[in-house]
Amino acid sequence: MSHPQEAGLRAGLGQLDLELAPEQIATLLAYQDWVAKWNRVYNLTAVRDPDEMLTHHLLDSLAVVQPLRRHLADRKGCAQARLLDVGSGAGLPGVVLAITCPGLDVSCVDTVAKKALFVQQVAAALRLPNLHGVHARVEALTQPFDVVTSRAFASLADFTRWSEGALAEQGVWMAMKGKVPQDEMAALPEGVEVFHVEPLTVPGLDAERCIVWMRRSAGVG
């Protein structure tokens, strides 16, 4: 018996031109079921409807997979890339990226213990050795990450300021946003520059989405 959201997920993957193995599709759906189950007790997300969860969570996170893969393919001289998802909550987009990019080492950090624990439980249950839940303030992290991402987390200025210590020397910030945040981009701290704003189209979601790619300015580091 197929999963109720499987057809919608497959259709969305087609629109995103994203090919995944059957096991990855099954794992994504199992992850959504975990979110729905834990949500009843732990209030991980305000979204409750399964179809809405598919669109607003899974497909919204899946929309950044191709851009991230392209960025990682362009990297030179690095071993396994490490990604930090800041203010990850239920693990979005971190868990989705760990499932779809198995060569990527993903840490999801959140100040709420139950949310970090949830990601740890998901990593164990879905057999994702490249996924880690971290209960901490991002400012306390000092190990270097090649990509630091966030989704609807904070202003760009706060996001980059708080996570600066966790960004590798040649690392990049990948901020998932709705409309292009011109005011936030203008308010970035000295030493941080936007090098690309990438529009995203999320299947089934009639709303603007983009990635704001940032890095340390030349001569800073």
ZATORSE-981660 format. One record per residue (C-alpha): chain; residue in three letters; x negated, y negated, z negated. Coordinates in Angstrom, 3 decimals, padded with zeros to 6 digits. Layout:
ZATORSE-981660
['A','ALA',[X,Y,Z]]
...
END
This chain:
ZATORSE-981660
['A','MET',[000.000,000.000,000.000]]
['A','SER',[-001.528,-003.292,001.091]]
['A','HIS',[-001.967,-006.288,-001.153]]
['A','PRO',[000.836,-008.914,-000.853]]
['A','GLN',[-001.697,-011.632,000.081]]
['A','GLU',[-003.872,-009.517,002.394]]
['A','ALA',[-002.211,-010.609,005.644]]
['A','GLY',[-002.463,-014.277,004.643]]
['A','LEU',[-006.116,-013.878,003.670]]
['A','ARG',[-006.990,-012.146,006.938]]
['A','ALA',[-005.180,-014.824,008.945]]
['A','GLY',[-007.035,-017.544,007.048]]
['A','LEU',[-010.380,-015.832,007.616]]
['A','GLY',[-009.589,-015.764,011.325]]
['A','GLN',[-008.904,-019.502,011.335]]
['A','LEU',[-012.177,-020.098,009.489]]
['A','ASP',[-014.004,-017.858,011.981]]
['A','LEU',[-015.343,-015.930,009.015]]
['A','GLU',[-015.971,-012.204,009.390]]
['A','LEU',[-016.039,-010.205,006.183]]
['A','ALA',[-016.385,-006.494,005.514]]
['A','PRO',[-013.222,-004.670,004.363]]
['A','GLU',[-014.832,-004.235,000.934]]
['A','GLN',[-015.375,-007.994,000.623]]
['A','ILE',[-011.734,-008.684,001.509]]
['A','ALA',[-010.618,-006.124,-001.084]]
['A','THR',[-012.914,-007.708,-003.684]]
['A','LEU',[-011.552,-011.210,-002.988]]
['A','LEU',[-007.995,-009.954,-003.497]]
['A','ALA',[-009.009,-008.097,-006.648]]
['A','TYR',[-010.588,-011.306,-007.929]]
['A','GLN',[-007.355,-013.214,-007.298]]
['A','ASP',[-005.490,-010.541,-009.271]]
['A','TRP',[-007.967,-010.978,-012.144]]
['A','VAL',[-007.381,-014.731,-012.162]]
['A','ALA',[-003.605,-014.228,-012.211]]
['A','LYS',[-003.840,-011.663,-015.022]]
['A','TRP',[-006.170,-013.669,-017.279]]
['A','ASN',[-004.314,-016.881,-016.493]]
['A','ARG',[-001.318,-015.698,-018.502]]
['A','VAL',[-003.421,-015.776,-021.672]]
['A','TYR',[-006.373,-018.067,-021.030]]
['A','ASN',[-004.869,-020.787,-018.808]]
['A','LEU',[-007.749,-020.703,-016.307]]
['A','THR',[-005.889,-022.666,-013.630]]
['A','ALA',[-002.686,-024.672,-013.266]]
['A','VAL',[-001.843,-022.785,-010.055]]
['A','ARG',[000.435,-019.822,-010.813]]
['A','ASP',[002.085,-018.846,-007.535]]
['A','PRO',[000.080,-016.089,-005.732]]
['A','ASP',[000.537,-017.597,-002.261]]
['A','GLU',[-000.475,-021.011,-003.555]]
['A','MET',[-003.437,-019.412,-005.311]]
['A','LEU',[-004.514,-017.893,-002.001]]
['A','THR',[-004.431,-021.261,-000.233]]
['A','HIS',[-005.589,-023.638,-002.967]]
['A','HIS',[-008.236,-021.375,-004.484]]
['A','LEU',[-009.449,-018.564,-002.212]]
['A','LEU',[-009.160,-020.208,001.201]]
['A','ASP',[-010.226,-023.600,-000.157]]
['A','SER',[-013.411,-021.964,-001.468]]
['A','LEU',[-013.881,-019.798,001.633]]
['A','ALA',[-013.914,-022.943,003.790]]
['A','VAL',[-017.412,-023.768,002.495]]
['A','VAL',[-018.937,-020.348,003.215]]
['A','GLN',[-019.965,-021.055,006.807]]
['A','PRO',[-021.463,-024.485,006.006]]
['A','LEU',[-023.387,-022.958,003.091]]
['A','ARG',[-024.637,-020.063,005.216]]
['A','ARG',[-025.850,-022.515,007.862]]
['A','HIS',[-027.691,-024.537,005.242]]
['A','LEU',[-029.345,-021.448,003.750]]
['A','ALA',[-030.352,-020.200,007.207]]
['A','ASP',[-032.162,-023.504,007.772]]
['A','ARG',[-034.163,-023.216,004.547]]
['A','LYS',[-037.824,-022.335,004.990]]
['A','GLY',[-040.212,-020.519,002.682]]
['A','CYS',[-037.728,-019.537,-000.037]]
['A','ALA',[-036.948,-016.110,-001.425]]
['A','GLN',[-033.431,-015.273,-002.597]]
['A','ALA',[-031.545,-018.544,-002.903]]
['A','ARG',[-030.032,-019.511,-006.250]]
['A','LEU',[-026.769,-021.433,-006.508]]
['A','LEU',[-025.279,-023.131,-009.562]]
['A','ASP',[-021.528,-023.796,-009.694]]
['A','VAL',[-020.952,-026.624,-012.191]]
['A','GLY',[-017.694,-026.804,-014.159]]
['A','SER',[-016.752,-023.548,-012.503]]
['A','GLY',[-013.566,-022.871,-014.461]]
['A','ALA',[-012.108,-019.624,-013.140]]
['A','GLY',[-015.158,-019.225,-010.896]]
['A','LEU',[-014.269,-021.405,-007.940]]
['A','PRO',[-016.085,-021.536,-005.627]]
['A','GLY',[-018.865,-019.545,-007.350]]
['A','VAL',[-017.213,-016.116,-007.470]]
['A','VAL',[-016.005,-016.446,-003.876]]
['A','LEU',[-019.533,-017.362,-002.749]]
['A','ALA',[-021.020,-014.427,-004.676]]
['A','ILE',[-018.601,-012.045,-002.921]]
['A','THR',[-019.112,-013.444,000.584]]
['A','CYS',[-022.873,-014.109,000.322]]
['A','PRO',[-024.285,-011.034,-001.490]]
['A','GLY',[-027.866,-012.235,-000.928]]
['A','LEU',[-027.135,-015.369,-002.965]]
['A','ASP',[-027.724,-015.423,-006.723]]
['A','VAL',[-024.787,-017.338,-008.231]]
['A','SER',[-024.484,-018.771,-011.744]]
['A','CYS',[-021.170,-020.306,-012.849]]
['A','VAL',[-021.606,-022.708,-015.755]]
['A','ASP',[-018.763,-024.016,-017.886]]
['A','THR',[-018.580,-025.626,-021.321]]
['A','VAL',[-015.483,-023.546,-022.133]]
['A','ALA',[-016.596,-020.171,-023.489]]
['A','LYS',[-013.533,-018.225,-022.325]]
['A','LYS',[-014.093,-019.355,-018.722]]
['A','ALA',[-017.749,-018.290,-018.711]]
['A','LEU',[-016.696,-014.981,-020.293]]
['A','PHE',[-014.089,-014.503,-017.564]]
['A','VAL',[-016.759,-014.826,-014.870]]
['A','GLN',[-018.927,-012.297,-016.732]]
['A','GLN',[-015.985,-009.885,-016.871]]
['A','VAL',[-015.332,-010.345,-013.154]]
['A','ALA',[-019.002,-009.713,-012.343]]
['A','ALA',[-018.908,-006.424,-014.258]]
['A','ALA',[-015.478,-005.250,-013.081]]
['A','LEU',[-016.037,-006.070,-009.398]]
['A','ARG',[-019.669,-004.897,-009.422]]
['A','LEU',[-021.244,-008.212,-008.480]]
['A','PRO',[-024.819,-008.090,-009.829]]
['A','ASN',[-025.559,-011.456,-008.182]]
['A','LEU',[-022.903,-013.252,-010.274]]
['A','HIS',[-023.457,-014.703,-013.760]]
['A','GLY',[-021.191,-016.600,-016.147]]
['A','VAL',[-023.035,-019.185,-018.255]]
['A','HIS',[-021.542,-020.901,-021.304]]
['A','ALA',[-023.461,-024.165,-021.575]]
['A','ARG',[-023.535,-027.837,-020.750]]
['A','VAL',[-025.102,-028.274,-017.339]]
['A','GLU',[-027.440,-030.935,-018.788]]
['A','ALA',[-029.063,-028.178,-020.866]]
['A','LEU',[-030.022,-026.068,-017.838]]
['A','THR',[-033.569,-026.459,-016.564]]
['A','GLN',[-034.176,-023.429,-014.350]]
['A','PRO',[-034.287,-024.546,-010.700]]
['A','PHE',[-031.381,-023.919,-008.325]]
['A','ASP',[-031.608,-024.355,-004.550]]
['A','VAL',[-027.962,-025.432,-004.274]]
['A','VAL',[-025.905,-027.084,-007.016]]
['A','THR',[-022.203,-027.197,-006.187]]
['A','SER',[-018.975,-028.377,-007.777]]
['A','ARG',[-015.308,-028.405,-006.855]]
['A','ALA',[-013.037,-031.151,-008.188]]
['A','PHE',[-015.390,-031.490,-011.145]]
['A','ALA',[-016.453,-035.108,-011.674]]
['A','SER',[-017.522,-038.233,-009.835]]
['A','LEU',[-020.532,-037.793,-007.569]]
['A','ALA',[-022.574,-040.051,-009.867]]
['A','ASP',[-021.790,-037.976,-012.973]]
['A','PHE',[-022.172,-034.673,-011.120]]
['A','THR',[-025.640,-035.505,-009.810]]
['A','ARG',[-026.789,-037.186,-013.025]]
['A','TRP',[-025.723,-034.301,-015.274]]
['A','SER',[-027.125,-031.563,-013.030]]
['A','GLU',[-030.328,-033.295,-011.903]]
['A','GLY',[-032.475,-031.181,-014.230]]
['A','ALA',[-031.181,-027.971,-012.659]]
['A','LEU',[-031.892,-028.965,-009.049]]
['A','ALA',[-034.954,-027.383,-007.453]]
['A','GLU',[-037.557,-029.702,-005.943]]
['A','GLN',[-036.192,-029.271,-002.420]]
['A','GLY',[-032.664,-028.417,-003.588]]
['A','VAL',[-029.386,-029.956,-002.440]]
['A','TRP',[-026.093,-030.884,-004.038]]
['A','MET',[-022.958,-029.559,-002.307]]
['A','ALA',[-019.933,-031.400,-003.698]]
['A','MET',[-016.488,-030.213,-002.592]]
['A','LYS',[-014.128,-033.170,-002.362]]
['A','GLY',[-010.727,-034.131,-000.954]]
['A','LYS',[-010.782,-037.356,001.016]]
['A','VAL',[-014.231,-038.759,001.791]]
['A','PRO',[-015.101,-040.486,-001.516]]
['A','GLN',[-016.563,-043.712,-000.170]]
['A','ASP',[-016.486,-045.504,-003.547]]
['A','GLU',[-018.195,-042.586,-005.301]]
['A','MET',[-020.844,-042.398,-002.590]]
['A','ALA',[-021.524,-046.108,-002.979]]
['A','ALA',[-021.939,-045.640,-006.742]]
['A','LEU',[-024.552,-042.875,-006.570]]
['A','PRO',[-027.532,-043.427,-008.867]]
['A','GLU',[-030.851,-044.560,-007.470]]
['A','GLY',[-032.860,-041.588,-006.263]]
['A','VAL',[-029.883,-039.699,-004.807]]
['A','GLU',[-028.885,-039.919,-001.155]]
['A','VAL',[-026.048,-038.507,000.951]]
['A','PHE',[-027.451,-036.827,004.044]]
['A','HIS',[-024.248,-035.348,005.486]]
['A','VAL',[-020.490,-035.535,004.971]]
['A','GLU',[-018.883,-032.442,006.451]]
['A','PRO',[-015.112,-032.353,007.071]]
['A','LEU',[-013.371,-029.080,006.220]]
['A','THR',[-010.097,-027.591,007.400]]
['A','VAL',[-008.466,-025.242,004.918]]
['A','PRO',[-005.929,-022.861,006.514]]
['A','GLY',[-002.422,-023.508,005.212]]
['A','LEU',[-003.437,-026.634,003.312]]
['A','ASP',[-002.199,-029.962,004.637]]
['A','ALA',[-004.757,-032.084,002.827]]
['A','GLU',[-008.121,-033.627,003.555]]
['A','ARG',[-011.196,-031.753,002.390]]
['A','CYS',[-014.904,-032.373,002.832]]
['A','ILE',[-018.343,-031.468,001.555]]
['A','VAL',[-020.638,-034.271,000.463]]
['A','TRP',[-024.219,-032.998,000.877]]
['A','MET',[-026.794,-034.864,-001.221]]
['A','ARG',[-030.465,-034.623,-002.104]]
['A','ARG',[-033.118,-036.566,-003.952]]
['A','SER',[-034.286,-039.580,-002.004]]
['A','ALA',[-037.707,-039.358,-000.379]]
['A','GLY',[-040.431,-040.018,-002.906]]
['A','VAL',[-038.248,-038.981,-005.856]]
['A','GLY',[-038.813,-035.739,-007.722]]
END
